[in-house]
């Protein structure tokens, strides 16, 4: 596809209102490069990305208000969602498609979502930073904060790296409270101890 065709399609999709009662798969911005080197093997020095967003704050500048995003995904519902086939709806989707893969011999580092803190930072810089923020201030309770329906060997692989999130419960007092979780359809509590 030529760049002229690509940009004309993007402009039309971004400014248009879709009035059809049924729609095919539609992507307003679609980057789909295909890696097909002539020798059937390619080594990428750096990264190869289909779509990238990067917002940079210059070293001499200070931001005092506003929301900053490298990439934003947002789903706005002003109508009625009435999906009867267990479809997923999300503001942001990360998806593997390995259905036609020949082989995967990579060890580690392969994931549907990667959240990285960069190459270096001082403890003071990260003192108030979170890897994931999940918020719901609507007054209506979500069914779950985290919903997992997956075939996996382990629920998690946690490595403290000296940060301190792994604690011993030895000598600690159970607080008569816990986190409610549902495992294979049965409700349980994960007990909480004082720090």
Secondary structure by P-SEA (a helix, b strand, c coil): ccaaaaaaaaaaaaacccccccccccccbbbbbbbcccccbbbbccccccbbbbbbbcccccccbbbbbcbbbbbbbccccccccccccccbbbbbccccccccccccccccbbbbcccccccccccccccbbbbbcccccccccccccccccccbbbbcccccccccccccccccbbbbbbcccbbbbbccccc
